């Protein structure tokens, strides 16, 4: 949910949606993590 103010408009302007798992943002490369319970 976005606020219905100028802040919400700014957030919507910065929102990037990509189809699939490929994206050009190199800093955001999550890696799987083994967690043993």
PDB file of N, CA, C and O in Angstrom:
ATOM      1  N   UNK A   1       0.846  -1.168   0.000  1.00  0.00           N
ATOM      2  CA  UNK A   1       0.000   0.000   0.000  1.00  0.00           C
ATOM      3  C   UNK A   1       0.897   1.238   0.000  1.00  0.00           C
ATOM      4  O   UNK A   1       1.890   1.317   0.723  1.00  0.00           O
ATOM      5  N   UNK A   2       0.521   2.170  -0.812  1.00  0.00           N
ATOM      6  CA  UNK A   2       1.258   3.425  -0.897  1.00  0.00           C
ATOM      7  C   UNK A   2       0.403   4.556  -0.345  1.00  0.00           C
ATOM      8  O   UNK A   2      -0.820   4.540  -0.480  1.00  0.00           O
ATOM      9  N   UNK A   3       1.050   5.538   0.278  1.00  0.00           N
ATOM     10  CA  UNK A   3       0.287   6.694   0.740  1.00  0.00           C
ATOM     11  C   UNK A   3      -0.245   7.493  -0.453  1.00  0.00           C
ATOM     12  O   UNK A   3       0.371   7.494  -1.519  1.00  0.00           O
ATOM     13  N   UNK A   4      -1.353   8.155  -0.285  1.00  0.00           N
ATOM     14  CA  UNK A   4      -1.966   8.937  -1.356  1.00  0.00           C
ATOM     15  C   UNK A   4      -1.510  10.397  -1.290  1.00  0.00           C
ATOM     16  O   UNK A   4      -2.314  11.320  -1.412  1.00  0.00           O
ATOM     17  N   UNK A   5      -0.220  10.580  -1.095  1.00  0.00           N
ATOM     18  CA  UNK A   5       0.361  11.917  -1.007  1.00  0.00           C
ATOM     19  C   UNK A   5       1.504  12.020  -2.006  1.00  0.00           C
ATOM     20  O   UNK A   5       1.714  11.115  -2.814  1.00  0.00           O
ATOM     21  N   UNK A   6       2.243  13.126  -1.950  1.00  0.00           N
ATOM     22  CA  UNK A   6       3.406  13.281  -2.833  1.00  0.00           C
ATOM     23  C   UNK A   6       4.435  12.193  -2.579  1.00  0.00           C
ATOM     24  O   UNK A   6       5.138  11.776  -3.500  1.00  0.00           O
ATOM     25  N   UNK A   7       4.531  11.728  -1.337  1.00  0.00           N
ATOM     26  CA  UNK A   7       5.468  10.648  -1.023  1.00  0.00           C
ATOM     27  C   UNK A   7       5.103   9.385  -1.795  1.00  0.00           C
ATOM     28  O   UNK A   7       5.989   8.705  -2.314  1.00  0.00           O
ATOM     29  N   UNK A   8       3.827   9.063  -1.878  1.00  0.00           N
ATOM     30  CA  UNK A   8       3.381   7.892  -2.623  1.00  0.00           C
ATOM     31  C   UNK A   8       3.696   8.004  -4.102  1.00  0.00           C
ATOM     32  O   UNK A   8       4.086   7.020  -4.731  1.00  0.00           O
ATOM     33  N   UNK A   9       3.531   9.193  -4.665  1.00  0.00           N
ATOM     34  CA  UNK A   9       3.854   9.414  -6.078  1.00  0.00           C
ATOM     35  C   UNK A   9       5.345   9.220  -6.307  1.00  0.00           C
ATOM     36  O   UNK A   9       5.744   8.612  -7.301  1.00  0.00           O
ATOM     37  N   UNK A  10       6.171   9.727  -5.403  1.00  0.00           N
ATOM     38  CA  UNK A  10       7.621   9.563  -5.514  1.00  0.00           C
ATOM     39  C   UNK A  10       8.009   8.097  -5.409  1.00  0.00           C
ATOM     40  O   UNK A  10       8.860   7.623  -6.162  1.00  0.00           O
ATOM     41  N   UNK A  11       7.393   7.377  -4.482  1.00  0.00           N
ATOM     42  CA  UNK A  11       7.688   5.952  -4.327  1.00  0.00           C
ATOM     43  C   UNK A  11       7.298   5.182  -5.585  1.00  0.00           C
ATOM     44  O   UNK A  11       8.023   4.282  -6.010  1.00  0.00           O
ATOM     45  N   UNK A  12       6.164   5.525  -6.181  1.00  0.00           N
ATOM     46  CA  UNK A  12       5.709   4.855  -7.394  1.00  0.00           C
ATOM     47  C   UNK A  12       6.636   5.162  -8.561  1.00  0.00           C
ATOM     48  O   UNK A  12       6.869   4.298  -9.406  1.00  0.00           O
ATOM     49  N   UNK A  13       7.170   6.383  -8.622  1.00  0.00           N
ATOM     50  CA  UNK A  13       8.119   6.740  -9.677  1.00  0.00           C
ATOM     51  C   UNK A  13       9.396   5.917  -9.580  1.00  0.00           C
ATOM     52  O   UNK A  13       9.989   5.579 -10.604  1.00  0.00           O
ATOM     53  N   UNK A  14       9.827   5.589  -8.367  1.00  0.00           N
ATOM     54  CA  UNK A  14      11.072   4.852  -8.166  1.00  0.00           C
ATOM     55  C   UNK A  14      10.899   3.340  -8.237  1.00  0.00           C
ATOM     56  O   UNK A  14      11.889   2.608  -8.247  1.00  0.00           O
ATOM     57  N   UNK A  15       9.661   2.861  -8.285  1.00  0.00           N
ATOM     58  CA  UNK A  15       9.388   1.430  -8.319  1.00  0.00           C
ATOM     59  C   UNK A  15       9.803   0.844  -9.660  1.00  0.00           C
ATOM     60  O   UNK A  15       9.437   1.368 -10.712  1.00  0.00           O
ATOM     61  N   UNK A  16      10.564  -0.240  -9.621  1.00  0.00           N
ATOM     62  CA  UNK A  16      10.995  -0.925 -10.835  1.00  0.00           C
ATOM     63  C   UNK A  16      10.506  -2.364 -10.765  1.00  0.00           C
ATOM     64  O   UNK A  16      10.731  -3.053  -9.770  1.00  0.00           O
ATOM     65  N   UNK A  17       9.835  -2.820 -11.822  1.00  0.00           N
ATOM     66  CA  UNK A  17       9.305  -4.179 -11.873  1.00  0.00           C
ATOM     67  C   UNK A  17       9.896  -4.861 -13.093  1.00  0.00           C
ATOM     68  O   UNK A  17       9.838  -4.327 -14.201  1.00  0.00           O
ATOM     69  N   UNK A  18      10.467  -6.046 -12.888  1.00  0.00           N
ATOM     70  CA  UNK A  18      11.071  -6.810 -13.966  1.00  0.00           C
ATOM     71  C   UNK A  18      10.394  -8.167 -14.057  1.00  0.00           C
ATOM     72  O   UNK A  18      10.112  -8.797 -13.038  1.00  0.00           O
ATOM     73  N   UNK A  19      10.132  -8.615 -15.277  1.00  0.00           N
ATOM     74  CA  UNK A  19       9.582  -9.951 -15.492  1.00  0.00           C
ATOM     75  C   UNK A  19      10.744 -10.937 -15.455  1.00  0.00           C
ATOM     76  O   UNK A  19      11.727 -10.761 -16.175  1.00  0.00           O
ATOM     77  N   UNK A  20      10.643 -11.969 -14.629  1.00  0.00           N
ATOM     78  CA  UNK A  20      11.701 -12.964 -14.525  1.00  0.00           C
ATOM     79  C   UNK A  20      12.713 -12.598 -13.460  1.00  0.00           C
ATOM     80  O   UNK A  20      12.540 -11.627 -12.723  1.00  0.00           O
ATOM     81  N   UNK A  21      13.768 -13.387 -13.391  1.00  0.00           N
ATOM     82  CA  UNK A  21      14.765 -13.210 -12.351  1.00  0.00           C
ATOM     83  C   UNK A  21      15.951 -12.355 -12.752  1.00  0.00           C
ATOM     84  O   UNK A  21      16.837 -12.113 -11.932  1.00  0.00           O
ATOM     85  N   UNK A  22      15.989 -11.896 -13.986  1.00  0.00           N
ATOM     86  CA  UNK A  22      17.116 -11.094 -14.465  1.00  0.00           C
ATOM     87  C   UNK A  22      16.836  -9.613 -14.232  1.00  0.00           C
ATOM     88  O   UNK A  22      15.746  -9.124 -14.529  1.00  0.00           O
ATOM     89  N   UNK A  23      17.831  -8.902 -13.697  1.00  0.00           N
ATOM     90  CA  UNK A  23      17.726  -7.463 -13.509  1.00  0.00           C
ATOM     91  C   UNK A  23      19.123  -6.862 -13.556  1.00  0.00           C
ATOM     92  O   UNK A  23      20.096  -7.566 -13.287  1.00  0.00           O
ATOM     93  N   UNK A  24      19.250  -5.575 -13.890  1.00  0.00           N
ATOM     94  CA  UNK A  24      20.562  -4.951 -14.050  1.00  0.00           C
ATOM     95  C   UNK A  24      21.184  -4.440 -12.757  1.00  0.00           C
ATOM     96  O   UNK A  24      22.222  -3.780 -12.805  1.00  0.00           O
ATOM     97  N   UNK A  25      20.592  -4.720 -11.619  1.00  0.00           N
ATOM     98  CA  UNK A  25      21.096  -4.181 -10.361  1.00  0.00           C
ATOM     99  C   UNK A  25      22.091  -5.160  -9.740  1.00  0.00           C
ATOM    100  O   UNK A  25      21.688  -6.144  -9.119  1.00  0.00           O
ATOM    101  N   UNK A  26      23.365  -4.899  -9.902  1.00  0.00           N
ATOM    102  CA  UNK A  26      24.405  -5.814  -9.446  1.00  0.00           C
ATOM    103  C   UNK A  26      24.488  -5.904  -7.930  1.00  0.00           C
ATOM    104  O   UNK A  26      24.903  -6.936  -7.404  1.00  0.00           O
ATOM    105  N   UNK A  27      24.111  -4.864  -7.222  1.00  0.00           N
ATOM    106  CA  UNK A  27      24.222  -4.870  -5.765  1.00  0.00           C
ATOM    107  C   UNK A  27      23.191  -5.788  -5.117  1.00  0.00           C
ATOM    108  O   UNK A  27      23.361  -6.195  -3.968  1.00  0.00           O
ATOM    109  N   UNK A  28      22.132  -6.115  -5.837  1.00  0.00           N
ATOM    110  CA  UNK A  28      21.059  -6.930  -5.277  1.00  0.00           C
ATOM    111  C   UNK A  28      21.136  -8.342  -5.847  1.00  0.00           C
ATOM    112  O   UNK A  28      20.359  -8.698  -6.733  1.00  0.00           O
ATOM    113  N   UNK A  29      22.059  -9.138  -5.348  1.00  0.00           N
ATOM    114  CA  UNK A  29      22.223 -10.519  -5.797  1.00  0.00           C
ATOM    115  C   UNK A  29      22.113 -11.449  -4.593  1.00  0.00           C
ATOM    116  O   UNK A  29      23.134 -11.882  -4.058  1.00  0.00           O
ATOM    117  N   UNK A  30      20.903 -11.762  -4.159  1.00  0.00           N
ATOM    118  CA  UNK A  30      20.755 -12.629  -2.991  1.00  0.00           C
ATOM    119  C   UNK A  30      21.276 -14.037  -3.273  1.00  0.00           C
ATOM    120  O   UNK A  30      21.158 -14.539  -4.391  1.00  0.00           O
ATOM    121  N   UNK A  31      21.843 -14.655  -2.271  1.00  0.00           N
ATOM    122  CA  UNK A  31      22.362 -16.018  -2.384  1.00  0.00           C
ATOM    123  C   UNK A  31      21.606 -16.916  -1.412  1.00  0.00           C
ATOM    124  O   UNK A  31      21.254 -16.476  -0.317  1.00  0.00           O
ATOM    125  N   UNK A  32      21.349 -18.169  -1.793  1.00  0.00           N
ATOM    126  CA  UNK A  32      20.673 -19.086  -0.864  1.00  0.00           C
ATOM    127  C   UNK A  32      21.531 -19.344   0.370  1.00  0.00           C
ATOM    128  O   UNK A  32      22.760 -19.330   0.299  1.00  0.00           O
ATOM    129  N   UNK A  33      20.874 -19.578   1.492  1.00  0.00           N
ATOM    130  CA  UNK A  33      21.570 -19.775   2.753  1.00  0.00           C
ATOM    131  C   UNK A  33      21.085 -21.072   3.384  1.00  0.00           C
ATOM    132  O   UNK A  33      19.881 -21.280   3.528  1.00  0.00           O
ATOM    133  N   UNK A  34      22.004 -21.937   3.756  1.00  0.00           N
ATOM    134  CA  UNK A  34      21.641 -23.195   4.403  1.00  0.00           C
ATOM    135  C   UNK A  34      21.381 -22.955   5.884  1.00  0.00           C
ATOM    136  O   UNK A  34      22.242 -22.450   6.605  1.00  0.00           O
ATOM    137  N   UNK A  35      20.191 -23.319   6.322  1.00  0.00           N
ATOM    138  CA  UNK A  35      19.819 -23.177   7.725  1.00  0.00           C
ATOM    139  C   UNK A  35      19.417 -24.555   8.225  1.00  0.00           C
ATOM    140  O   UNK A  35      18.496 -25.174   7.693  1.00  0.00           O
ATOM    141  N   UNK A  36      20.104 -25.025   9.237  1.00  0.00           N
ATOM    142  CA  UNK A  36      19.818 -26.352   9.768  1.00  0.00           C
ATOM    143  C   UNK A  36      19.099 -26.200  11.096  1.00  0.00           C
ATOM    144  O   UNK A  36      19.612 -25.579  12.028  1.00  0.00           O
ATOM    145  N   UNK A  37      17.912 -26.770  11.169  1.00  0.00           N
ATOM    146  CA  UNK A  37      17.102 -26.637  12.386  1.00  0.00           C
ATOM    147  C   UNK A  37      17.455 -27.696  13.402  1.00  0.00           C
ATOM    148  O   UNK A  37      16.871 -27.733  14.484  1.00  0.00           O
TER     149      UNK A  37
END
